[in-house]
Every structure is written in C-alpha cells, then in structure tokens.
Amino acid sequence: MESVKVPDTSNARVDKSLGIKECEIECRKNFSCTGYTAVDINGEGSGCIAWFGELADIKEYTEGGQAFFVRVDELRERKREEAERHKKGRAKEKEGSLDLS
C-alpha cells in the first residue's frame, strides 16, 4: 500500500538494525507478522517496524504518507490466483463452444 498512515503501533515492534528487505524476510518467516514498513519514511535510512496481530487505524492518503506492506498468506494467495485462472479458463471455454444441435 502506498501513501498510508501506518496502523496503530501498540502491537508493533521496531528493529533499527534491519533494512526494508531484511524486514520483509523476517516478516515472512513469522506467521504472526501481519505487516511491516521502514522506520525512516524517506527511505534513506534503515530500520523496520513489524506488526503482529490486527492492523487497526490504517488510513490511505492521496498524497504523503508512507509505503506499508501487508503480509498475505502465500498459500491462500496462490489458491485464490489459481481459482481466478480456472474461472477465466472456463469462461473462455464457454465463449468458444459451439451449439451443434
């Protein structure tokens, strides 16, 4: 998500030693991690804030704010994408079928 007010930090942890890529890796390793962002909103420094549990009070802005990465269950996301492809494939089959009666 771009240009957001990050969630309430009551269930977040800060690690100033991690860059954003390392933060992503750590979040993916921890099933309780629900999202993460850089501490430095300008993106010039290092530091990571990771959330654990419900993400409350996120606001999307038209301008300003910062990038926030929501962790998505990869298996669930793959299944959703697979179902979408299957659905589109069946729709194309129906379009391409001929009524020969």
Backbone atoms as SQL, in Angstrom:
CREATE TABLE atoms (id INTEGER PRIMARY KEY, chain TEXT, resi INTEGER, resn TEXT, atom TEXT, x REAL, y REAL, z REAL);
INSERT INTO atoms VALUES
  (1, 'A', 1, 'MET', 'N', 0.850, -1.160, 0.000),
  (2, 'A', 1, 'MET', 'CA', 0.000, 0.000, 0.000),
  (3, 'A', 1, 'MET', 'C', 0.901, 1.230, 0.000),
  (4, 'A', 2, 'GLU', 'N', 0.560, 2.168, -0.822),
  (5, 'A', 2, 'GLU', 'CA', 1.333, 3.412, -0.874),
  (6, 'A', 2, 'GLU', 'C', 0.550, 4.535, -0.200),
  (7, 'A', 3, 'SER', 'N', 1.241, 5.527, 0.269),
  (8, 'A', 3, 'SER', 'CA', 0.637, 6.739, 0.835),
  (9, 'A', 3, 'SER', 'C', -0.378, 6.442, 1.934),
  (10, 'A', 4, 'VAL', 'N', 0.084, 5.789, 2.979),
  (11, 'A', 4, 'VAL', 'CA', -0.822, 5.468, 4.080),
  (12, 'A', 4, 'VAL', 'C', -0.306, 6.000, 5.407),
  (13, 'A', 5, 'LYS', 'N', -1.227, 6.121, 6.338),
  (14, 'A', 5, 'LYS', 'CA', -0.874, 6.320, 7.737),
  (15, 'A', 5, 'LYS', 'C', -0.755, 4.907, 8.276),
  (16, 'A', 6, 'VAL', 'N', 0.375, 4.586, 8.837),
  (17, 'A', 6, 'VAL', 'CA', 0.595, 3.219, 9.312),
  (18, 'A', 6, 'VAL', 'C', -0.352, 2.900, 10.466),
  (19, 'A', 7, 'PRO', 'N', -0.604, 1.610, 10.702),
  (20, 'A', 7, 'PRO', 'CA', -1.530, 1.210, 11.762),
  (21, 'A', 7, 'PRO', 'C', -1.051, 1.625, 13.152),
  (22, 'A', 8, 'ASP', 'N', -1.958, 1.530, 14.088),
  (23, 'A', 8, 'ASP', 'CA', -1.652, 1.746, 15.498),
  (24, 'A', 8, 'ASP', 'C', -0.466, 0.861, 15.876),
  (25, 'A', 9, 'THR', 'N', 0.484, 1.404, 16.588),
  (26, 'A', 9, 'THR', 'CA', 1.722, 0.672, 16.883),
  (27, 'A', 9, 'THR', 'C', 1.709, -0.074, 18.214),
  (28, 'A', 10, 'SER', 'N', 0.550, -0.218, 18.826),
  (29, 'A', 10, 'SER', 'CA', 0.514, -0.916, 20.118),
  (30, 'A', 10, 'SER', 'C', 0.886, -2.390, 19.994),
  (31, 'A', 11, 'ASN', 'N', 0.732, -2.970, 18.805),
  (32, 'A', 11, 'ASN', 'CA', 1.140, -4.363, 18.610),
  (33, 'A', 11, 'ASN', 'C', 2.244, -4.474, 17.552),
  (34, 'A', 12, 'ALA', 'N', 3.167, -3.498, 17.592),
  (35, 'A', 12, 'ALA', 'CA', 4.273, -3.461, 16.633),
  (36, 'A', 12, 'ALA', 'C', 5.612, -3.515, 17.361),
  (37, 'A', 13, 'ARG', 'N', 6.628, -3.967, 16.637),
  (38, 'A', 13, 'ARG', 'CA', 7.994, -3.988, 17.171),
  (39, 'A', 13, 'ARG', 'C', 8.915, -3.251, 16.211),
  (40, 'A', 14, 'VAL', 'N', 9.864, -2.535, 16.769),
  (41, 'A', 14, 'VAL', 'CA', 10.838, -1.782, 15.975),
  (42, 'A', 14, 'VAL', 'C', 12.192, -2.464, 16.074),
  (43, 'A', 15, 'ASP', 'N', 12.854, -2.588, 14.920),
  (44, 'A', 15, 'ASP', 'CA', 14.231, -3.095, 14.881),
  (45, 'A', 15, 'ASP', 'C', 15.014, -2.167, 13.969),
  (46, 'A', 16, 'LYS', 'N', 15.799, -1.276, 14.563),
  (47, 'A', 16, 'LYS', 'CA', 16.533, -0.277, 13.784),
  (48, 'A', 16, 'LYS', 'C', 17.722, -0.854, 13.033),
  (49, 'A', 17, 'SER', 'N', 18.056, -2.114, 13.277),
  (50, 'A', 17, 'SER', 'CA', 19.204, -2.718, 12.595),
  (51, 'A', 17, 'SER', 'C', 18.831, -3.339, 11.251),
  (52, 'A', 18, 'LEU', 'N', 17.540, -3.447, 10.945),
  (53, 'A', 18, 'LEU', 'CA', 17.107, -4.099, 9.708),
  (54, 'A', 18, 'LEU', 'C', 16.745, -3.094, 8.630),
  (55, 'A', 19, 'GLY', 'N', 17.149, -3.384, 7.404),
  (56, 'A', 19, 'GLY', 'CA', 16.688, -2.633, 6.250),
  (57, 'A', 19, 'GLY', 'C', 15.338, -3.184, 5.822),
  (58, 'A', 20, 'ILE', 'N', 14.723, -2.568, 4.831),
  (59, 'A', 20, 'ILE', 'CA', 13.378, -2.970, 4.428),
  (60, 'A', 20, 'ILE', 'C', 13.347, -4.388, 3.845),
  (61, 'A', 21, 'LYS', 'N', 14.376, -4.787, 3.108),
  (62, 'A', 21, 'LYS', 'CA', 14.407, -6.147, 2.543),
  (63, 'A', 21, 'LYS', 'C', 14.529, -7.187, 3.653),
  (64, 'A', 22, 'GLU', 'N', 15.395, -6.927, 4.614),
  (65, 'A', 22, 'GLU', 'CA', 15.542, -7.846, 5.747),
  (66, 'A', 22, 'GLU', 'C', 14.252, -7.895, 6.571),
  (67, 'A', 23, 'CYS', 'N', 13.589, -6.764, 6.660),
  (68, 'A', 23, 'CYS', 'CA', 12.322, -6.686, 7.378),
  (69, 'A', 23, 'CYS', 'C', 11.281, -7.591, 6.701),
  (70, 'A', 24, 'GLU', 'N', 11.233, -7.543, 5.386),
  (71, 'A', 24, 'GLU', 'CA', 10.315, -8.408, 4.633),
  (72, 'A', 24, 'GLU', 'C', 10.616, -9.878, 4.901),
  (73, 'A', 25, 'ILE', 'N', 11.887, -10.243, 4.857),
  (74, 'A', 25, 'ILE', 'CA', 12.294, -11.635, 5.087),
  (75, 'A', 25, 'ILE', 'C', 11.877, -12.087, 6.479),
  (76, 'A', 26, 'GLU', 'N', 12.139, -11.257, 7.479),
  (77, 'A', 26, 'GLU', 'CA', 11.781, -11.612, 8.852),
  (78, 'A', 26, 'GLU', 'C', 10.266, -11.729, 9.019),
  (79, 'A', 27, 'CYS', 'N', 9.525, -10.847, 8.390),
  (80, 'A', 27, 'CYS', 'CA', 8.071, -10.888, 8.488),
  (81, 'A', 27, 'CYS', 'C', 7.526, -12.165, 7.848),
  (82, 'A', 28, 'ARG', 'N', 8.074, -12.549, 6.707),
  (83, 'A', 28, 'ARG', 'CA', 7.615, -13.771, 6.033),
  (84, 'A', 28, 'ARG', 'C', 7.920, -15.024, 6.844),
  (85, 'A', 29, 'LYS', 'N', 8.970, -14.976, 7.648),
  (86, 'A', 29, 'LYS', 'CA', 9.331, -16.128, 8.482),
  (87, 'A', 29, 'LYS', 'C', 8.390, -16.294, 9.671),
  (88, 'A', 30, 'ASN', 'N', 7.776, -15.206, 10.107),
  (89, 'A', 30, 'ASN', 'CA', 6.959, -15.215, 11.317),
  (90, 'A', 30, 'ASN', 'C', 5.476, -15.154, 10.933),
  (91, 'A', 31, 'PHE', 'N', 4.752, -16.241, 11.166),
  (92, 'A', 31, 'PHE', 'CA', 3.349, -16.303, 10.772),
  (93, 'A', 31, 'PHE', 'C', 2.467, -15.312, 11.521),
  (94, 'A', 32, 'SER', 'N', 2.948, -14.774, 12.626),
  (95, 'A', 32, 'SER', 'CA', 2.179, -13.780, 13.381),
  (96, 'A', 32, 'SER', 'C', 2.323, -12.384, 12.797),
  (97, 'A', 33, 'CYS', 'N', 3.337, -12.177, 11.957),
  (98, 'A', 33, 'CYS', 'CA', 3.580, -10.863, 11.363),
  (99, 'A', 33, 'CYS', 'C', 2.475, -10.561, 10.347),
  (100, 'A', 34, 'THR', 'N', 1.844, -9.404, 10.489),
  (101, 'A', 34, 'THR', 'CA', 0.751, -9.034, 9.595),
  (102, 'A', 34, 'THR', 'C', 1.100, -7.884, 8.654),
  (103, 'A', 35, 'GLY', 'N', 2.214, -7.190, 8.909),
  (104, 'A', 35, 'GLY', 'CA', 2.618, -6.102, 8.035),
  (105, 'A', 35, 'GLY', 'C', 3.909, -5.470, 8.514),
  (106, 'A', 36, 'TYR', 'N', 4.516, -4.667, 7.652),
  (107, 'A', 36, 'TYR', 'CA', 5.778, -4.021, 8.008),
  (108, 'A', 36, 'TYR', 'C', 5.997, -2.779, 7.165),
  (109, 'A', 37, 'THR', 'N', 6.891, -1.921, 7.636),
  (110, 'A', 37, 'THR', 'CA', 7.281, -0.719, 6.913),
  (111, 'A', 37, 'THR', 'C', 8.664, -0.289, 7.381),
  (112, 'A', 38, 'ALA', 'N', 9.239, 0.663, 6.678),
  (113, 'A', 38, 'ALA', 'CA', 10.532, 1.222, 7.079),
  (114, 'A', 38, 'ALA', 'C', 10.314, 2.242, 8.195),
  (115, 'A', 39, 'VAL', 'N', 11.267, 2.312, 9.118),
  (116, 'A', 39, 'VAL', 'CA', 11.205, 3.316, 10.182),
  (117, 'A', 39, 'VAL', 'C', 11.385, 4.695, 9.576),
  (118, 'A', 40, 'ASP', 'N', 12.338, 4.822, 8.681),
  (119, 'A', 40, 'ASP', 'CA', 12.648, 6.092, 8.025),
  (120, 'A', 40, 'ASP', 'C', 11.704, 6.269, 6.844),
  (121, 'A', 41, 'ILE', 'N', 10.728, 7.152, 6.964),
  (122, 'A', 41, 'ILE', 'CA', 9.734, 7.293, 5.902),
  (123, 'A', 41, 'ILE', 'C', 10.312, 7.861, 4.607),
  (124, 'A', 42, 'ASN', 'N', 11.499, 8.475, 4.675),
  (125, 'A', 42, 'ASN', 'CA', 12.142, 8.967, 3.457),
  (126, 'A', 42, 'ASN', 'C', 12.846, 7.852, 2.707),
  (127, 'A', 43, 'GLY', 'N', 12.994, 6.705, 3.322),
  (128, 'A', 43, 'GLY', 'CA', 13.628, 5.566, 2.672),
  (129, 'A', 43, 'GLY', 'C', 15.132, 5.657, 2.600),
  (130, 'A', 44, 'GLU', 'N', 15.733, 6.603, 3.297),
  (131, 'A', 44, 'GLU', 'CA', 17.178, 6.790, 3.204),
  (132, 'A', 44, 'GLU', 'C', 17.944, 6.007, 4.264),
  (133, 'A', 45, 'GLY', 'N', 17.309, 5.709, 5.372),
  (134, 'A', 45, 'GLY', 'CA', 17.991, 5.025, 6.463),
  (135, 'A', 45, 'GLY', 'C', 17.536, 3.592, 6.591),
  (136, 'A', 46, 'SER', 'N', 17.912, 2.997, 7.707),
  (137, 'A', 46, 'SER', 'CA', 17.454, 1.634, 7.936),
  (138, 'A', 46, 'SER', 'C', 16.545, 1.628, 9.143),
  (139, 'A', 47, 'GLY', 'N', 15.925, 0.521, 9.342),
  (140, 'A', 47, 'GLY', 'CA', 15.008, 0.365, 10.451),
  (141, 'A', 47, 'GLY', 'C', 13.705, -0.220, 9.957),
  (142, 'A', 48, 'CYS', 'N', 13.088, -1.006, 10.813),
  (143, 'A', 48, 'CYS', 'CA', 11.908, -1.751, 10.430),
  (144, 'A', 48, 'CYS', 'C', 10.890, -1.709, 11.557),
  (145, 'A', 49, 'ILE', 'N', 9.641, -1.521, 11.197),
  (146, 'A', 49, 'ILE', 'CA', 8.548, -1.686, 12.144),
  (147, 'A', 49, 'ILE', 'C', 7.710, -2.841, 11.618),
  (148, 'A', 50, 'ALA', 'N', 7.501, -3.851, 12.448),
  (149, 'A', 50, 'ALA', 'CA', 6.683, -5.004, 12.067),
  (150, 'A', 50, 'ALA', 'C', 5.490, -5.096, 13.010),
  (151, 'A', 51, 'TRP', 'N', 4.334, -5.405, 12.444),
  (152, 'A', 51, 'TRP', 'CA', 3.100, -5.525, 13.220),
  (153, 'A', 51, 'TRP', 'C', 2.747, -6.988, 13.404),
  (154, 'A', 52, 'PHE', 'N', 2.164, -7.277, 14.554),
  (155, 'A', 52, 'PHE', 'CA', 1.758, -8.636, 14.904),
  (156, 'A', 52, 'PHE', 'C', 0.330, -8.571, 15.421),
  (157, 'A', 53, 'GLY', 'N', -0.573, -9.173, 14.721),
  (158, 'A', 53, 'GLY', 'CA', -1.982, -9.124, 15.106),
  (159, 'A', 53, 'GLY', 'C', -2.763, -8.206, 14.189),
  (160, 'A', 54, 'GLU', 'N', -3.884, -7.733, 14.688),
  (161, 'A', 54, 'GLU', 'CA', -4.790, -6.914, 13.893),
  (162, 'A', 54, 'GLU', 'C', -4.139, -5.590, 13.495),
  (163, 'A', 55, 'LEU', 'N', -4.390, -5.186, 12.263),
  (164, 'A', 55, 'LEU', 'CA', -3.894, -3.903, 11.759),
  (165, 'A', 55, 'LEU', 'C', -5.030, -2.891, 11.895),
  (166, 'A', 56, 'ALA', 'N', -4.941, -2.051, 12.905),
  (167, 'A', 56, 'ALA', 'CA', -6.017, -1.099, 13.189),
  (168, 'A', 56, 'ALA', 'C', -5.595, 0.315, 12.836),
  (169, 'A', 57, 'ASP', 'N', -6.557, 1.094, 12.357),
  (170, 'A', 57, 'ASP', 'CA', -6.373, 2.522, 12.126),
  (171, 'A', 57, 'ASP', 'C', -5.438, 2.829, 10.953),
  (172, 'A', 58, 'ILE', 'N', -5.537, 2.071, 9.864),
  (173, 'A', 58, 'ILE', 'CA', -4.793, 2.398, 8.638),
  (174, 'A', 58, 'ILE', 'C', -5.622, 3.414, 7.869),
  (175, 'A', 59, 'LYS', 'N', -4.965, 4.441, 7.378),
  (176, 'A', 59, 'LYS', 'CA', -5.650, 5.432, 6.551),
  (177, 'A', 59, 'LYS', 'C', -4.865, 5.615, 5.264),
  (178, 'A', 60, 'GLU', 'N', -5.578, 5.670, 4.148),
  (179, 'A', 60, 'GLU', 'CA', -4.936, 5.892, 2.859),
  (180, 'A', 60, 'GLU', 'C', -5.049, 7.371, 2.507),
  (181, 'A', 61, 'TYR', 'N', -3.927, 7.946, 2.079),
  (182, 'A', 61, 'TYR', 'CA', -3.887, 9.350, 1.703),
  (183, 'A', 61, 'TYR', 'C', -3.745, 9.467, 0.191),
  (184, 'A', 62, 'THR', 'N', -4.207, 10.581, -0.363),
  (185, 'A', 62, 'THR', 'CA', -3.978, 10.824, -1.784),
  (186, 'A', 62, 'THR', 'C', -2.551, 11.307, -2.006),
  (187, 'A', 63, 'GLU', 'N', -1.985, 11.964, -1.005),
  (188, 'A', 63, 'GLU', 'CA', -0.595, 12.430, -1.061),
  (189, 'A', 63, 'GLU', 'C', 0.045, 12.204, 0.300),
  (190, 'A', 64, 'GLY', 'N', 1.367, 12.066, 0.293),
  (191, 'A', 64, 'GLY', 'CA', 2.080, 11.904, 1.553),
  (192, 'A', 64, 'GLY', 'C', 1.951, 10.492, 2.086),
  (193, 'A', 65, 'GLY', 'N', 2.125, 10.346, 3.367),
  (194, 'A', 65, 'GLY', 'CA', 2.072, 9.020, 3.964),
  (195, 'A', 65, 'GLY', 'C', 3.307, 8.214, 3.600),
  (196, 'A', 66, 'GLN', 'N', 3.243, 6.921, 3.821),
  (197, 'A', 66, 'GLN', 'CA', 4.387, 6.082, 3.504),
  (198, 'A', 66, 'GLN', 'C', 3.932, 4.723, 3.002),
  (199, 'A', 67, 'ALA', 'N', 4.873, 3.984, 2.458),
  (200, 'A', 67, 'ALA', 'CA', 4.577, 2.639, 1.963),
  (201, 'A', 67, 'ALA', 'C', 4.412, 1.701, 3.151),
  (202, 'A', 68, 'PHE', 'N', 3.401, 0.856, 3.078),
  (203, 'A', 68, 'PHE', 'CA', 3.151, -0.138, 4.115),
  (204, 'A', 68, 'PHE', 'C', 2.891, -1.466, 3.421),
  (205, 'A', 69, 'PHE', 'N', 3.546, -2.502, 3.890),
  (206, 'A', 69, 'PHE', 'CA', 3.450, -3.810, 3.254),
  (207, 'A', 69, 'PHE', 'C', 2.633, -4.751, 4.127),
  (208, 'A', 70, 'VAL', 'N', 1.519, -5.218, 3.596),
  (209, 'A', 70, 'VAL', 'CA', 0.651, -6.144, 4.315),
  (210, 'A', 70, 'VAL', 'C', 1.075, -7.556, 3.957),
  (211, 'A', 71, 'ARG', 'N', 1.283, -8.372, 4.967),
  (212, 'A', 71, 'ARG', 'CA', 1.680, -9.764, 4.727),
  (213, 'A', 71, 'ARG', 'C', 0.436, -10.555, 4.358),
  (214, 'A', 72, 'VAL', 'N', 0.529, -11.245, 3.230),
  (215, 'A', 72, 'VAL', 'CA', -0.563, -12.078, 2.749),
  (216, 'A', 72, 'VAL', 'C', -0.124, -13.526, 2.860),
  (217, 'A', 73, 'ASP', 'N', -1.007, -14.385, 3.331),
  (218, 'A', 73, 'ASP', 'CA', -0.715, -15.811, 3.400),
  (219, 'A', 73, 'ASP', 'C', -0.453, -16.300, 1.977),
  (220, 'A', 74, 'GLU', 'N', 0.772, -16.718, 1.694),
  (221, 'A', 74, 'GLU', 'CA', 1.167, -17.075, 0.337),
  (222, 'A', 74, 'GLU', 'C', 0.374, -18.251, -0.219),
  (223, 'A', 75, 'LEU', 'N', 0.104, -19.257, 0.592),
  (224, 'A', 75, 'LEU', 'CA', -0.660, -20.404, 0.125),
  (225, 'A', 75, 'LEU', 'C', -2.077, -19.983, -0.233),
  (226, 'A', 76, 'ARG', 'N', -2.695, -19.191, 0.619),
  (227, 'A', 76, 'ARG', 'CA', -4.048, -18.704, 0.345),
  (228, 'A', 76, 'ARG', 'C', -4.059, -17.845, -0.920),
  (229, 'A', 77, 'GLU', 'N', -3.044, -17.005, -1.098),
  (230, 'A', 77, 'GLU', 'CA', -2.965, -16.146, -2.274),
  (231, 'A', 77, 'GLU', 'C', -2.797, -16.979, -3.542),
  (232, 'A', 78, 'ARG', 'N', -1.938, -18.010, -3.503),
  (233, 'A', 78, 'ARG', 'CA', -1.769, -18.891, -4.666),
  (234, 'A', 78, 'ARG', 'C', -3.076, -19.590, -5.024),
  (235, 'A', 79, 'LYS', 'N', -3.796, -20.070, -4.026),
  (236, 'A', 79, 'LYS', 'CA', -5.079, -20.737, -4.280),
  (237, 'A', 79, 'LYS', 'C', -6.078, -19.770, -4.897),
  (238, 'A', 80, 'ARG', 'N', -6.094, -18.534, -4.421),
  (239, 'A', 80, 'ARG', 'CA', -7.001, -17.530, -4.975),
  (240, 'A', 80, 'ARG', 'C', -6.667, -17.245, -6.430),
  (241, 'A', 81, 'GLU', 'N', -5.368, -17.095, -6.730),
  (242, 'A', 81, 'GLU', 'CA', -4.939, -16.843, -8.100),
  (243, 'A', 81, 'GLU', 'C', -5.267, -18.025, -9.007),
  (244, 'A', 82, 'GLU', 'N', -5.067, -19.229, -8.495),
  (245, 'A', 82, 'GLU', 'CA', -5.378, -20.436, -9.253),
  (246, 'A', 82, 'GLU', 'C', -6.875, -20.505, -9.562),
  (247, 'A', 83, 'ALA', 'N', -7.703, -20.198, -8.599),
  (248, 'A', 83, 'ALA', 'CA', -9.152, -20.203, -8.794),
  (249, 'A', 83, 'ALA', 'C', -9.553, -19.163, -9.835),
  (250, 'A', 84, 'GLU', 'N', -8.920, -17.995, -9.808),
  (251, 'A', 84, 'GLU', 'CA', -9.200, -16.951, -10.801),
  (252, 'A', 84, 'GLU', 'C', -8.836, -17.420, -12.207),
  (253, 'A', 85, 'ARG', 'N', -7.656, -18.050, -12.348),
  (254, 'A', 85, 'ARG', 'CA', -7.242, -18.556, -13.667),
  (255, 'A', 85, 'ARG', 'C', -8.213, -19.625, -14.159),
  (256, 'A', 86, 'HIS', 'N', -8.621, -20.513, -13.265),
  (257, 'A', 86, 'HIS', 'CA', -9.555, -21.581, -13.620),
  (258, 'A', 86, 'HIS', 'C', -10.893, -20.984, -14.065),
  (259, 'A', 87, 'LYS', 'N', -11.349, -19.983, -13.332),
  (260, 'A', 87, 'LYS', 'CA', -12.615, -19.317, -13.644),
  (261, 'A', 87, 'LYS', 'C', -12.541, -18.651, -15.019),
  (262, 'A', 88, 'LYS', 'N', -11.436, -17.965, -15.302),
  (263, 'A', 88, 'LYS', 'CA', -11.267, -17.309, -16.600),
  (264, 'A', 88, 'LYS', 'C', -11.194, -18.338, -17.718),
  (265, 'A', 89, 'GLY', 'N', -10.501, -19.456, -17.459),
  (266, 'A', 89, 'GLY', 'CA', -10.394, -20.524, -18.457),
  (267, 'A', 89, 'GLY', 'C', -11.749, -21.116, -18.787),
  (268, 'A', 90, 'ARG', 'N', -12.597, -21.320, -17.790),
  (269, 'A', 90, 'ARG', 'CA', -13.936, -21.870, -18.018),
  (270, 'A', 90, 'ARG', 'C', -14.795, -20.872, -18.779),
  (271, 'A', 91, 'ALA', 'N', -14.631, -19.589, -18.511),
  (272, 'A', 91, 'ALA', 'CA', -15.397, -18.567, -19.229),
  (273, 'A', 91, 'ALA', 'C', -15.007, -18.566, -20.698),
  (274, 'A', 92, 'LYS', 'N', -13.704, -18.728, -20.992),
  (275, 'A', 92, 'LYS', 'CA', -13.249, -18.772, -22.384),
  (276, 'A', 92, 'LYS', 'C', -13.762, -20.023, -23.081),
  (277, 'A', 93, 'GLU', 'N', -13.821, -21.153, -22.362),
  (278, 'A', 93, 'GLU', 'CA', -14.359, -22.383, -22.937),
  (279, 'A', 93, 'GLU', 'C', -15.811, -22.181, -23.341),
  (280, 'A', 94, 'LYS', 'N', -16.590, -21.527, -22.499),
  (281, 'A', 94, 'LYS', 'CA', -17.995, -21.278, -22.810),
  (282, 'A', 94, 'LYS', 'C', -18.127, -20.372, -24.025),
  (283, 'A', 95, 'GLU', 'N', -17.263, -19.358, -24.125),
  (284, 'A', 95, 'GLU', 'CA', -17.300, -18.447, -25.262),
  (285, 'A', 95, 'GLU', 'C', -16.964, -19.178, -26.551),
  (286, 'A', 96, 'GLY', 'N', -16.027, -20.106, -26.471),
  (287, 'A', 96, 'GLY', 'CA', -15.552, -20.804, -27.663),
  (288, 'A', 96, 'GLY', 'C', -16.366, -22.022, -28.040),
  (289, 'A', 97, 'SER', 'N', -17.315, -22.454, -27.222),
  (290, 'A', 97, 'SER', 'CA', -18.080, -23.657, -27.548),
  (291, 'A', 97, 'SER', 'C', -19.170, -23.334, -28.556),
  (292, 'A', 98, 'LEU', 'N', -19.469, -24.310, -29.377),
  (293, 'A', 98, 'LEU', 'CA', -20.495, -24.154, -30.408),
  (294, 'A', 98, 'LEU', 'C', -21.690, -25.021, -30.068),
  (295, 'A', 99, 'ASP', 'N', -22.863, -24.554, -30.363),
  (296, 'A', 99, 'ASP', 'CA', -24.071, -25.351, -30.192),
  (297, 'A', 99, 'ASP', 'C', -24.319, -26.052, -31.511),
  (298, 'A', 100, 'LEU', 'N', -24.100, -27.354, -31.560),
  (299, 'A', 100, 'LEU', 'CA', -24.214, -28.114, -32.803),
  (300, 'A', 100, 'LEU', 'C', -25.553, -28.837, -32.913),
  (301, 'A', 101, 'SER', 'N', -26.544, -28.444, -32.158),
  (302, 'A', 101, 'SER', 'CA', -27.832, -29.140, -32.236),
  (303, 'A', 101, 'SER', 'C', -28.721, -28.600, -33.323);
